[in-house]
Amino acid sequence: MTPLTEKHAQLLKSNRALLLTFERLPVGAKLSAVGLALVIGIYSGISALTGTASNRVQLCIRNKQALQCVDKAGKPYIMTEYYAEKWKANPLVVVHNKIPATNPHKALWMALAGCSFWVAGVGFRSLQNSERQLANYEILAEKRDLASCQLAARTELLEDYRAMRIKEVQAEGDVEAVANDCAVVLKQCEVLGEADIRIAQMEAEEAVFEAETAGLPEDKKREYIAFLRNQKTPFQFQLTGTQTFDGINNPGDKVESDSAPAIQSNSNIEIAHQIAAKTLNSLVAINSSIFLAAPTRCGKTRTLRKWLKDLTTRFPEAEIYVIAQKYEDFPGVPRNRIMIFDPLLPDESMKFLDEVYEKLQRRKSKPATEETYRNRPIKIILEDWFATYQCLVQKRNAQLWEEKASKLGSIATVGGQYNVGYFICTQTFNIASSGVADSNIRLNLALLAQGLVRTTSNGEEQGSYGVIEQMLNNSNVIASKETRDRLTADLSLLIPDSMAEQTPIVLSTIGNPVLGLMPQIEVNTSWIDGGSEAPDNIFDSSSETGNSAQKNQLSDAEYWERIYNLEFNLGDKKQSDSPTEDGTSSDSESDNEIESDEPEPLPDKLSGFVWTVRAVSQMFPNVAPERLFSSVSDAALSGANIRHIIKSVLKCGEKYDHPTRSYTRHGKSLLKWLIENYDNGEIAQLPKIQEFLRSSTDAQ
């Protein structure tokens, strides 16, 4: 042991000099010294325990002229000389016999035994200390050897993986080379085929020409050939100036370098449209759950309708359920399978999720293959899911959300094997809302994102491409950095085309991640809920919802009641109650104002005017009430104040020469009428709109 200080060294030298000398001896010498000390100690101990160390005297007692040398127990009276001298003073005591000491060096033997055992103990202690230190070193050596073995094993595994990866890369390279060779061969075959076809055509033309000129003399043949040339280029003799056939045939004056990028750009746009169409068409064929994220008014609903149309067409036996925040059109879904989420009754609002989960459990309990449920999918649509998720994760619904999240996770991970899944439409890319917090859930989901910057009728821009950018920046969605960089570059190229065409960009992780440009997403809803047959191309139909669509959504009684309320029902007011500028009222004048074929402006001082669909068509020619409400919705969602919203309504109709100009009376009453008859609850819940409706009610 190395001394810690100089004082420590002095103490070791003075107190343990002999022990330090002993510790320097080899193990053999130590063992020999310990063994010798033990032998000497044992022998000395045995010697110390035998014999007597001093002389003794045997005494006898006179008893009636007889000597008694033993006691009643038969033991002789024996004592040391010291005590015998005291007893000899008594006349009755007689020294009978002297017994010499048998072991006069007994104390020395005992001291020798103690020293020997002490030496042996010190030796054992030294050996124990050495063994303890050796054991620590052996433990460290063992750990070192184990770590070396682990490193060697990892190195071997890495080498094996490297060799395997090299073989995979080589195999991929070979496959790609073979594919390129095949592509080259196919291209050559196409070229050769076209060449063969052209040659055959030329031979056929030559045969026809030979047949046409058979029997003609050579001069007639030349005249016929000249006639044919004149027929192919009938204006060759009208060319004047410096124009020549070479100049006309030169493609340089037809496709300049400036127009080449435009042609290439059109080709890229067409490819982007094809990618988006292929992505949408592939959604119906996958069994996994779908997660679609996009900002408001970026085409989520229309993408969902396209998927619904394809699903119900391809799989008539499909079971589809809907949980939404507001009532919308869900083509092919019966009304009894559409649930509007109620924040006050969250458990009751999620009953369709429980039903789908129970059906998944029933399918799991039976033997099945991939083909068993291929034509019988079970899907649940979670529309505007972010708002529902925000309600479920509140503290008061924490236990309910844990239950629903567990069911969503089972549907996402296991449901694909039994053709059970969900379609989440949400405004934000939040994987946790899909029921599983683990980011690896993306492997079981078909992740989609849409983005669009829309230009409203008043020139404002809404929407964004932020959700796509979030997904591209997330390594848990797209692991390869090269792929993310490539898609980011493609996104920057597609954004100008998207804004120019006002059509969304879609990002899909189905298979290899791709970006595509949607076609014009317009939907005809006339085939909803048992209506006429769905159109072949859902993206090319009209977006206006006709009366037939409205009638298909409602029963006959509800439909005609709605038509009456919109067209004729004026409530407690009558048009005859509306005073004119001079304070008089006339039924005939009011009727003529409504029934007139030509639009007449409403006087600003006219009060009590009641809006109906017919009144809107009179005061806003060539513009439907739905379009007016669309401008209201756009302005309200963008955060505009009430005055700006009313101006947006008037400006929307102004494009069609409407005669209504009064902001104070007609604009406010028209805004209230539009919200009451066309809003599905989305606009009315905005604070500014609520305040406006309250103030209008109080004013009345």
BAMAR-702938 format. One record per residue (C-alpha): y, z, x. Coordinates in steps of 0.02 Angstrom, whole numbers. Example, Ala and Ser with C-alpha at 12.3 -4.5 7.8 and 13.67 -1.06 7.14 Angstrom:
<pts>
       c2       c3       c1
     -225      390      615
      -53      357      684
</pts>
This chain:
<pts>
       c2       c3       c1
        0        0        0
      170      -47       69
      292      102       76
      441       91      -39
      563      186       72
      568      263      243
      539      437      168
      388      368       79
      322      302      243
      344      471      330
      252      562      193
      109      438      200
       98      456      387
      103      647      386
        0      688      232
     -123      544      227
     -142      493      407
     -328      530      410
     -354      449      241
     -258      293      294
     -368      284      448
     -521      297      336
     -456      160      219
     -439       41      366
     -628       54      398
     -740      -83      331
     -840      -54      175
    -1002      -29      272
     -926      108      379
     -852      189      225
    -1019      189      136
    -1106      259      290
     -976      398      307
     -988      441      123
    -1178      442      131
    -1181      552      286
    -1057      673      207
    -1164      683       52
    -1322      718      152
    -1237      852      255
    -1160      928       99
    -1325      933        8
    -1417     1004      157
    -1280     1135      189
    -1279     1181        6
    -1466     1207        5
    -1455     1310      165
    -1313     1412       92
    -1415     1453      -62
    -1570     1517       32
    -1594     1681      126
    -1480     1827      148
    -1323     1838      249
    -1334     2027      302
    -1464     2164      348
    -1531     2276      210
    -1615     2447      201
    -1757     2506       88
    -1736     2689       35
    -1854     2815      -43
    -1820     2976     -140
    -1918     3139     -113
    -1995     3200     -273
    -2097     3360     -256
    -2152     3324      -81
    -2187     3141     -129
    -2083     2987      -93
    -2030     2875     -236
    -1981     2703     -167
    -1971     2604     -331
    -1886     2629     -498
    -1968     2637     -665
    -1966     2446     -676
    -2058     2435     -512
    -1912     2367     -411
    -1887     2443     -234
    -1725     2533     -190
    -1643     2402      -74
    -1460     2400      -23
    -1348     2351      117
    -1326     2458      272
    -1150     2507      215
    -1212     2586       57
    -1369     2654      142
    -1263     2756      261
    -1182     2841      113
    -1348     2879       32
    -1426     2948      191
    -1309     3099      183
    -1413     3156       35
    -1567     3256       96
    -1672     3185      -42
    -1647     3007       20
    -1759     2946      158
    -1743     2777      247
    -1906     2695      220
    -1883     2522      298
    -1751     2406      374
    -1751     2222      318
    -1661     2105      440
    -1549     1959      372
    -1643     1795      348
    -1485     1682      345
    -1345     1760      443
    -1242     1595      443
    -1240     1572      256
    -1049     1568      243
    -1040     1432      373
    -1167     1331      278
    -1064     1349      121
     -904     1296      209
     -995     1148      285
    -1061     1098      114
     -887     1107       38
     -810     1004      177
     -948      875      164
     -928      856      -23
     -739      844       -3
     -759      706      126
     -879      616       10
     -757      634     -135
     -614      565      -32
     -723      419       20
     -774      386     -160
     -592      392     -214
     -545      267      -79
     -687      154     -131
     -636      171     -314
     -456      126     -274
     -511      -25     -175
     -627      -78     -316
     -487      -59     -444
     -371     -168     -341
     -510     -293     -315
     -544     -297     -503
     -361     -340     -537
     -368     -480     -411
     -530     -542     -485
     -451     -545     -659
     -304     -645     -593
     -423     -761     -501
     -524     -784     -660
     -368     -825     -761
     -315     -946     -625
     -483    -1032     -629
     -477    -1040     -821
     -302    -1115     -819
     -357    -1241     -689
     -505    -1289     -797
     -393    -1308     -951
     -271    -1416     -855
     -415    -1520     -790
     -483    -1540     -967
     -313    -1590    -1036
     -289    -1712     -895
     -459    -1787     -933
     -416    -1801    -1119
     -249    -1882    -1078
     -335    -2004     -964
     -462    -2045    -1101
     -321    -2065    -1229
     -224    -2174    -1107
     -376    -2282    -1077
     -410    -2295    -1264
     -227    -2336    -1301
     -228    -2469    -1166
     -381    -2545    -1247
     -296    -2538    -1418
     -141    -2623    -1350
     -249    -2753    -1267
     -345    -2779    -1429
     -182    -2793    -1527
     -118    -2916    -1399
     -278    -3016    -1412
     -269    -3015    -1602
      -86    -3067    -1598
     -126    -3204    -1473
     -268    -3266    -1584
     -152    -3258    -1735
      -20    -3357    -1641
     -152    -3483    -1588
     -210    -3498    -1767
      -30    -3518    -1826
       -2    -3654    -1697
     -163    -3740    -1748
     -114    -3730    -1932
       59    -3798    -1893
      -20    -3939    -1794
     -136    -3972    -1939
       12    -3976    -2059
      107    -4094    -1945
      -46    -4203    -1920
      -80    -4200    -2106
       98    -4253    -2145
       84    -4386    -2011
      -81    -4448    -2084
       -4    -4451    -2257
      147    -4545    -2192
       37    -4668    -2101
      -67    -4693    -2257
       92    -4721    -2358
      154    -4847    -2230
      -13    -4936    -2232
      -11    -4938    -2422
      167    -5005    -2422
      117    -5134    -2295
      -33    -5182    -2403
       79    -5195    -2556
      204    -5300    -2457
       64    -5414    -2397
        2    -5429    -2576
      178    -5469    -2639
      210    -5600    -2505
       37    -5676    -2506
       48    -5865    -2506
      235    -5872    -2469
      298    -5976    -2324
      382    -5892    -2177
      560    -5935    -2229
      531    -5864    -2403
      461    -5705    -2325
      618    -5684    -2219
      729    -5709    -2372
      626    -5579    -2469
      640    -5455    -2324
      829    -5479    -2319
      838    -5451    -2507
      742    -5288    -2491
      859    -5228    -2354
     1009    -5267    -2462
      932    -5166    -2603
      908    -5012    -2490
     1088    -5018    -2422
     1188    -5105    -2561
     1357    -5048    -2490
     1334    -5103    -2312
     1454    -5247    -2335
     1589    -5133    -2408
     1605    -5030    -2248
     1771    -5061    -2167
     1873    -4996    -2023
     1782    -4905    -1886
     1635    -4846    -1994
     1466    -4900    -1931
     1287    -4863    -1976
     1271    -4754    -1822
     1420    -4651    -1876
     1354    -4630    -2051
     1178    -4586    -1993
     1246    -4461    -1866
     1213    -4288    -1943
     1355    -4214    -1843
     1484    -4259    -1975
     1376    -4179    -2112
     1324    -4012    -2038
     1455    -3943    -1922
     1429    -3789    -1813
     1537    -3685    -1930
     1425    -3719    -2079
     1263    -3682    -1988
     1285    -3493    -1997
     1321    -3506    -2182
     1157    -3600    -2208
     1067    -3471    -2103
     1152    -3330    -2199
     1096    -3404    -2365
      920    -3412    -2297
      927    -3229    -2244
      992    -3179    -2416
      850    -3274    -2498
      725    -3186    -2385
      804    -3017    -2428
      788    -3058    -2614
      605    -3105    -2589
      571    -2942    -2497
      650    -2840    -2638
      553    -2937    -2771
      391    -2911    -2676
      428    -2725    -2660
      460    -2706    -2847
      305    -2806    -2891
      197    -2698    -2776
      248    -2535    -2862
      134    -2564    -3010
      -20    -2589    -2900
       -9    -2426    -2802
      -93    -2265    -2860
       19    -2147    -2763
      171    -2060    -2836
      342    -2141    -2818
      503    -2057    -2760
      659    -2162    -2794
      827    -2095    -2733
      994    -2179    -2764
     1172    -2131    -2812
     1229    -2146    -2991
     1240    -2324    -3058
     1146    -2403    -2914
     1005    -2479    -3018
      878    -2336    -3027
      854    -2354    -3214
      832    -2542    -3207
      706    -2527    -3065
      613    -2401    -3172
      613    -2519    -3320
      546    -2660    -3213
      405    -2546    -3157
      372    -2492    -3336
      367    -2671    -3397
      243    -2722    -3262
      137    -2565    -3288
      122    -2581    -3477
       89    -2767    -3464
      -45    -2753    -3331
     -125    -2592    -3395
     -112    -2582    -3585
     -215    -2420    -3584
      -91    -2329    -3472
      -32    -2156    -3527
      152    -2131    -3488
      257    -1975    -3514
      443    -1949    -3485
      550    -1796    -3446
      733    -1846    -3439
      904    -1767    -3442
      968    -1881    -3579
      896    -2005    -3701
      877    -2178    -3628
      770    -2330    -3660
      596    -2319    -3583
      507    -2483    -3622
      330    -2461    -3685
      339    -2270    -3699
      313    -2197    -3874
      452    -2083    -3935
      331    -1935    -3950
      303    -1943    -3762
      487    -1932    -3715
      555    -1757    -3684
      739    -1718    -3658
      754    -1571    -3538
      837    -1419    -3614
      905    -1292    -3487
      885    -1155    -3617
      700    -1195    -3641
      641    -1253    -3469
      459    -1207    -3494
      447    -1299    -3660
      537    -1449    -3585
      407    -1465    -3447
      256    -1469    -3562
      218    -1651    -3521
      198    -1604    -3338
       71    -1472    -3389
      -21    -1600    -3495
      -29    -1727    -3353
      -89    -1591    -3234
     -227    -1540    -3355
     -284    -1721    -3371
     -290    -1732    -3181
     -400    -1576    -3176
     -517    -1652    -3306
     -533    -1811    -3204
     -567    -1709    -3047
     -708    -1615    -3133
     -806    -1776    -3162
     -886    -1893    -3034
     -776    -2043    -3007
     -747    -2189    -2890
     -589    -2285    -2849
     -628    -2410    -2988
     -660    -2279    -3123
     -479    -2255    -3174
     -401    -2413    -3102
     -356    -2482    -3273
     -312    -2313    -3351
     -166    -2242    -3253
      -79    -2082    -3306
      103    -2075    -3255
      245    -1954    -3288
      425    -2011    -3264
      549    -1880    -3205
      718    -1961    -3240
      877    -1886    -3166
      762    -1762    -3080
      895    -1683    -2969
      982    -1601    -3117
      815    -1538    -3185
      765    -1475    -3012
      931    -1383    -2993
      897    -1292    -3156
      717    -1248    -3112
      757    -1175    -2940
      882    -1052    -3009
      839     -869    -2985
      794     -840    -3167
      670     -985    -3162
      597     -949    -2990
      423     -907    -3054
      422    -1058    -3169
      473    -1174    -3026
      333    -1108    -2915
      208    -1153    -3050
      282    -1326    -3082
      301    -1361    -2895
      117    -1322    -2868
       69    -1445    -3004
      186    -1578    -2936
      110    -1554    -2763
      -67    -1575    -2831
      -17    -1733    -2923
       68    -1803    -2767
      -75    -1765    -2646
     -233    -1776    -2752
     -178    -1876    -2903
     -179    -2041    -2811
     -369    -2036    -2800
     -380    -2024    -2990
     -235    -2142    -3032
     -124    -1998    -3088
       54    -1993    -3020
      237    -1970    -3054
      392    -2078    -3039
      541    -1974    -2985
      714    -2048    -3009
      844    -1939    -2923
     1019    -1951    -2851
      978    -1868    -2685
      844    -1882    -2552
      767    -1709    -2560
      579    -1708    -2529
      570    -1523    -2576
      607    -1570    -2757
      444    -1670    -2762
      346    -1507    -2764
      296    -1492    -2581
      415    -1429    -2448
      311    -1501    -2307
      395    -1658    -2241
      224    -1738    -2214
      215    -1761    -2403
      297    -1929    -2369
      126    -1992    -2316
       68    -1971    -2497
      225    -2039    -2580
      299    -2211    -2599
      477    -2175    -2544
      614    -2290    -2608
      802    -2284    -2590
      936    -2393    -2668
     1118    -2408    -2624
     1264    -2506    -2694
     1454    -2500    -2689
     1509    -2562    -2860
     1680    -2630    -2900
     1738    -2576    -3073
     1844    -2676    -3192
     2002    -2589    -3130
     1963    -2629    -2949
     1896    -2459    -2897
     1740    -2440    -2790
     1597    -2325    -2838
     1429    -2282    -2764
     1372    -2285    -2583
     1231    -2329    -2465
     1219    -2149    -2404
     1043    -2114    -2469
      974    -2262    -2372
     1065    -2204    -2215
      993    -2028    -2237
      817    -2097    -2246
      845    -2209    -2095
      908    -2058    -1995
      757    -1952    -2043
      613    -1961    -1919
      498    -1881    -2048
      519    -2036    -2157
      511    -2170    -2022
      432    -2104    -1862
      471    -2252    -1748
      647    -2248    -1678
      639    -2435    -1644
      601    -2467    -1828
      744    -2355    -1883
      865    -2442    -1765
      807    -2613    -1826
      825    -2566    -2008
      997    -2488    -1975
     1053    -2653    -1899
      981    -2748    -2049
     1073    -2630    -2167
     1240    -2669    -2087
     1204    -2855    -2110
     1152    -2837    -2293
     1296    -2726    -2351
     1426    -2869    -2358
     1305    -2977    -2460
     1265    -2829    -2574
     1449    -2796    -2608
     1484    -2981    -2633
     1340    -3006    -2755
     1357    -2830    -2832
     1171    -2802    -2815
     1086    -2651    -2735
      998    -2640    -2568
      824    -2563    -2576
      731    -2473    -2436
      543    -2457    -2457
      416    -2360    -2352
      267    -2440    -2438
      167    -2511    -2294
      289    -2560    -2157
      467    -2500    -2196
      575    -2645    -2255
      749    -2676    -2324
      778    -2798    -2465
      918    -2861    -2576
      889    -2843    -2763
      914    -2991    -2877
     1042    -2973    -3014
      973    -2819    -3103
     1005    -2850    -3286
      885    -2791    -3421
      854    -2851    -3598
      800    -2702    -3701
      754    -2799    -3859
      570    -2773    -3822
      576    -2583    -3813
      459    -2477    -3921
      354    -2610    -3999
      483    -2746    -4010
      458    -2926    -3960
      366    -2973    -3803
      450    -2925    -3641
      538    -3063    -3544
      449    -3137    -3394
      587    -3094    -3274
      670    -2929    -3313
      805    -2960    -3184
      871    -3120    -3261
      895    -3064    -3441
     1051    -3012    -3530
     1113    -2834    -3506
     1194    -2817    -3676
     1095    -2711    -3800
     1086    -2806    -3965
     1063    -2742    -4141
      878    -2781    -4132
      857    -2662    -3986
      950    -2525    -4078
      847    -2553    -4233
      685    -2545    -4133
      737    -2376    -4062
      773    -2303    -4236
      683    -2301    -4400
      749    -2412    -4539
      837    -2268    -4627
      915    -2203    -4466
      966    -2379    -4414
     1054    -2421    -4577
     1136    -2249    -4582
     1204    -2279    -4407
     1268    -2451    -4458
     1355    -2375    -4609
     1436    -2237    -4504
     1497    -2361    -4374
     1552    -2498    -4491
     1610    -2422    -4655
     1607    -2231    -4657
     1785    -2169    -4634
     1746    -1985    -4665
     1880    -1890    -4759
     2010    -2021    -4720
     2044    -2181    -4811
     2141    -2328    -4748
     2249    -2316    -4903
     2302    -2144    -4841
     2378    -2216    -4683
     2565    -2235    -4706
     2651    -2389    -4645
     2813    -2392    -4550
     2917    -2375    -4707
     2816    -2229    -4771
     2723    -2327    -4909
     2538    -2360    -4920
     2447    -2511    -4987
     2260    -2539    -5003
     2281    -2726    -5002
     2382    -2724    -4842
     2254    -2617    -4753
     2112    -2725    -4814
     2200    -2881    -4758
     2233    -2804    -4589
     2048    -2771    -4562
     1980    -2928    -4642
     2104    -3050    -4564
     2030    -3181    -4450
     2178    -3172    -4331
     2210    -3011    -4234
     2368    -2921    -4283
     2445    -2785    -4175
     2441    -2607    -4236
     2615    -2530    -4256
     2642    -2384    -4139
     2699    -2274    -4284
     2543    -2308    -4387
     2449    -2143    -4403
     2281    -2098    -4473
     2199    -2261    -4418
     2008    -2247    -4418
     1909    -2346    -4291
     1749    -2437    -4339
     1649    -2575    -4256
     1737    -2700    -4369
     1906    -2627    -4324
     1865    -2640    -4139
     1812    -2821    -4160
     1977    -2852    -4250
     2090    -2766    -4123
     1987    -2812    -3968
     1928    -2991    -3996
     1781    -3051    -3891
     1742    -2879    -3819
     1602    -2766    -3881
     1627    -2577    -3903
     1489    -2550    -3775
     1594    -2637    -3643
     1743    -2529    -3687
     1637    -2372    -3669
     1570    -2436    -3502
     1747    -2439    -3435
     1770    -2261    -3502
     1611    -2204    -3417
     1658    -2283    -3251
     1830    -2205    -3250
     1770    -2032    -3307
     1630    -2023    -3179
     1752    -2072    -3041
     1856    -1916    -3082
     2005    -2003    -3163
     2120    -1906    -3279
     2128    -1939    -3466
     2283    -2048    -3457
     2201    -2160    -3328
     2041    -2167    -3432
     2135    -2222    -3587
     2229    -2352    -3486
     2062    -2416    -3420
     2005    -2444    -3600
     2163    -2537    -3645
     2155    -2636    -3483
     1974    -2683    -3516
     2023    -2759    -3683
     2183    -2832    -3614
     2081    -2963    -3522
     2032    -3029    -3694
     2209    -3030    -3766
     2188    -2877    -3876
     2342    -2833    -3980
     2326    -2643    -3965
     2458    -2571    -3849
     2492    -2395    -3912
     2435    -2267    -3785
     2490    -2116    -3887
     2400    -2148    -4050
     2276    -2289    -4040
     2218    -2259    -3861
     2177    -2076    -3890
     2091    -2106    -4057
     1992    -2252    -3985
     1934    -2146    -3836
     1875    -2007    -3951
     1785    -2133    -4063
     1696    -2213    -3916
     1637    -2044    -3848
     1576    -1985    -4018
     1476    -2143    -4054
     1415    -2209    -3886
     1403    -2063    -3767
     1230    -1989    -3738
     1299    -1824    -3676
     1337    -1875    -3498
     1524    -1902    -3519
     1556    -1767    -3649
     1499    -1632    -3528
     1637    -1672    -3403
     1774    -1537    -3403
     1917    -1659    -3427
     1832    -1744    -3574
     1789    -1577    -3653
     1970    -1521    -3639
     2028    -1687    -3716
     1907    -1671    -3863
     1962    -1491    -3895
     2145    -1538    -3890
     2114    -1684    -4009
     2022    -1570    -4130
     2160    -1438    -4123
     2293    -1572    -4153
     2204    -1628    -4311
</pts>
